[in-house]
Amino acid sequence: MKSHIAALTVLAVLGIICNFALGNWDRIAPISPYETYAGSALCAGIATEIDGRTRACVWFLENGSGDRFYRIDIVTGETAYTSNIPLLPITEDGAGSSLAYVPDRYAVPSNGWVFGFKGQDTREFWVFDPGLSSWFRAPDVPEPVTEGGGLCYGGVEEIDGVPHEVLYAFTGQYHQDQSGNYWGHFWRYAFDNMPTKGDFVPVNGTWKRLPDLPAGRMDRILPRLTWVPMSNQSPSYPRGMVVVMRNNLDRPPRGYFVRFLPDRNGWEDRGHNLPNEEDRLTPGASITAFGPDSVMFLLGDDYPTLYGFYNPVSGRVRYLYHTPEIVQAGAALTSMIGRLEAYGVFKEGGPGRWVWRYYLPAEQEGEQGKLGGLSAQLRAVSGFGGNGLKLSVSGVAGRVELVITDVAGRVIERFSQQSGGGTAEFVLPLTGLARGVYLWRIENGGYSVAGKFINHG
């Protein structure tokens, strides 16, 4: 899609999730072609690193003959390795090793932390600070993390009147009651992220055991979990939900989804089944939120090129083909909170392994890109002594921010305004802006829409 006004090309990179439109896979960056085992993990977020630059990143914990931890800049494909990783080495089966990104709401410029389970029957819990390129020991998990362990970010929850950042976790531990029913242990880690000078707040949190997962024999369920924030179109879920993809032990339906509702502190009685009774999770199975209201998943190496989407409200499950590489043990999926993109690593071993980005195709100029209740329209305009862009956004309330960056993630311009009527409008003059590709992002209430434009000068 091109629109020419004084040599300006506008490319609106927006998507609509409502019909699960078939998206595109793009290679972001090559990764070391080592053999990879279960326990490899991904997470994604925004980081201001030790060099002072703010980047959109994917972090990859590679369990294999390489045993590495590194981040990939998803804009440039640049890769950087970190040494002295307390999570490494990992045993071949992974045994609960996992990662989760937590944003720092108060960071200027944007930043966050990477949390990790070492797993392998240890209680170790660690946090990585991208600004220091260093790991710090967080409070130990109350019980050892083993096979079936997992970790995900869970948004902000008010605890004793104070907002806390929350992570949800399985340790892989379970027990059997007197009736023979299994119960999987489910935990919450929460820390007060109010700015406090001199405190490294991520390590000041506490663990709390939440209601156990019913029918949770964790060593055979292969549970996978993610937090889905839910948009303002789903008022019944004010704190979102934790979606778990899991197996039954011995009977159809083999695979299904179940939901934990934080505002009710409980699991729903009913789950949503996979389309076929025999479908089940196998090595490489992965799950991540895709936008505010849906989930993207891999079922594993029994379905080596399949991926799909799950609507946690309607229960609709749709399978799609094909992943760009085959899914095997060590595969992983992740996403950035609220965005219509996912990132994956698939193939076990061999040359040519890549981190991949999945996104919905671009729309035509003038159509609306939507994310939850937030939508934006981008068009080229003239006036104010030159040519420029006008970004109109609706479905907003309160502070609305527009950020313009170059492809390396450097912030070029940042604008903000208050919206009381549900709409906002930004005008960006292009006079004096160097030729090149630029990215824009509008954020409001934890959601965002984004795109890019090319200035030909």
Buried (B, 14 or more C-beta within 10 A) or exposed (E): EEBEBEEBBBBBBBBBBEEBEEBEBBEBBBBBBBBBBBBBBBBBBBBBBEEEBBBBBBBBBBBBEBBBBBBBBBBBEBBBEBEEBEBBEBBEBBBBBBBBBBBBBEBEBBBBBBBBBBBBBBBBBBBBBBBEBEBBEBBEBBBBBBBBBBBBBBBBBEBEEEBBBBBBBBBBBBEEEEEEEBBBBBBBBBBBBEEEEEEEBBBEBEBEEBEBBBBBBBEBBBBBBBBBBBBBEBEEBEBBBBBBBBBBEEEEBBBBBBBBBBEEEEBBEEBBBBEEEEBBBBBBBBBBBBBBBBBBBBBBBBBBBBBBBBBBBEEEBEBBEEBBBBBBBBBBBBBBBBBBBBBBBBBBBEEEBBBBBBBBEBBEBEBBBBBBBBBBBBBBBEEEEEBBBBBBBBBBBEEBBBBBBBEEBEEBBEBEEEBEEEEBBBEBBBEEBEEEEBBBBBBBBBBBBBBBBBBEE
